[in-house]
Amino acid sequence: MKSSCFFKDGLVKVGIIIFFIFSISLIFSTLCLSKEPLPILVVERDVPQVFNHTAIVNHTAYVVNLSDTACKVTLESVIPENMYRKSKSYPRFGKDAQLDMPMYYPSQVEIKNFNVLGEPEIEKKIDEVSYIWKDILIQAHQAAIIYFDNYLGKANMFHAPDGFKISGLSVITDYRASMIDENVAQLSLNYTIKNISNQKIEFLQFELFFPDTIMNVGENGKNIRLFDVTKYCLSSGVQIQPWIIKDGFGNMAQGNSIFIQWKTLDPGEEHQFFAVFTGVKKYNRGEIYPLLIINCRMDGTKLLQPTTIESKKNISIGRFYYTQYSTAIPDSKLFKFEKEKIKVVAAKEVQKPTFATFLPEEAPSGPVIPPAVQEEEKAIPQTLLH
């Protein structure tokens, strides 16, 4: 009888202990689940650029810990297999890939300190490659920053049959060349620029460098002027300035830079503008290869996949992604000089074109060239604007 009671008392005590352990576990789990997640903000930017006839993308990611508690995370950027290529210029990581260009975010976020991450672990998979930064500790109100340069494609990836297509920005070009006299030509550059995306494009500046002189040619370092501009005409809003620039291959050229800008370009909005140069054709052989420079910001557009974040802690991730164009793109068309004319041809017809190329040949005789002057807009035939 006593043993039976003892057994029953034992069962009751065991039941109480089990219930107590279960209750403590339930309370602990409830507290963990009810705890607010740690807020993490990820601001990412892609900046496409062109070097040596190759397009690369500079990627920046700010991973900001907005909480009052330190958080350890693993960060991963996934690259398509066809974009993983190695050269002296890419891929590059950390401060070697840092651009002197401030990041943009719609709201003000205070970052007390930051850590620029270096080279990641690289994992190759079937159709993609991952850049992985493991176990990165981000202190409260601080940030981990990822910088890297990566192959994007060939420079002509921005070319379209009628001009350029740059993410949601379409640039239609219409170039024409005509001889007015034996040595005098008129070169017409007409543009239609349109926002073909569903996002607003902000702080858009269109610039075109039109070279006319190749510098430091041959052993004696002569400057060869292919086309001597005597006058020009610009549509309203277009500005012009002389410019000297290097093409990245040690070749320098000088000419005129035309530019126009808009604060915003709404979806579907388009503008047309032109520049017309009249001048003396100095040589019968060579090419003039314009250079397009686009500066603008496109919020919400991505060239790469967003950075993934993993943590053992409960985190809540906010994101903001944009593309910043500060990009110089070789033109899809060029002006080809021949004996009695100047032709507009596709750039693909010329192997490795630079700003301007020249093959020595006797210059045609021409008049003395006065300084270039601006014409009135009414002096331009309307057929050039179509």
C-alpha angles and dihedrals in degrees: 000000000000092000090052092053091046090053092050092048089051092053091050092051092047090049091051091050092049091047090049093051091046091049093050091049091049093049091048092048091048091051091049093048094046092051112111114251118248110257114236122184121203118193114183134183135186120202114187116206137174123227127168092350090306127111117222131177124224109209125197126183125183111197105193125191103213094179132092091242131076114248132198116213142172115223126202133185115192120210125191111249093243090058095054106095131142128226138134090277101044149082095022126162141197122002091350087069098039115126122212089235123111118236120246127223126164093231132044113258121185115222113188095193141344142207121217107216120225131210115338132217108268119218120187117209134177099282104359145043125224128211105204130190107189130206098357111179113215114190122218113291092002133110142223113216127206121199124176141153116217137179112264106174144279118324091247091062086097093053120105128186090258099035129295139344114196110179102291095351121094121195115188114196128199113185124182135178128193135170113236094180137357092286103010119092137179119217116195124197115188125180139190113190119190139174103231095173131087091240129083115252113218135203094005118186120178117197131175125191111208108192120204102166132054111210132215097010119178131348093311093052096234123178111233114204109201096179126022110205113217098172140357139196125208132190119241114292096020117119130194137204136168114257141185119200142167120232098215095257097079093268119125129199137179130206141111129316118207121194142174131178144198130194092220139003112201123211109286094011116134139179134196126209140155148197125204123195123196119191151121121297101226101182137033097219134048143065135257110210114192121213122219119211119192125189119180145116125240114190116211096017119121134194093181135033117272116263113264120223128202127184137164087227125079104262135177115210125209118189141201121176130179142161120232115199116205092148136151111205126186109240121258090226135042141187113251118201118217134171100276103010150024118239133197109227136171114267091231088070090067121066114233095341118198128196090288135350130201138192113196114256136148111279118238115246114258143164125281108277118236121201115286116266132192119248127212114262092243089066091072116091111241091232088072091062097057 
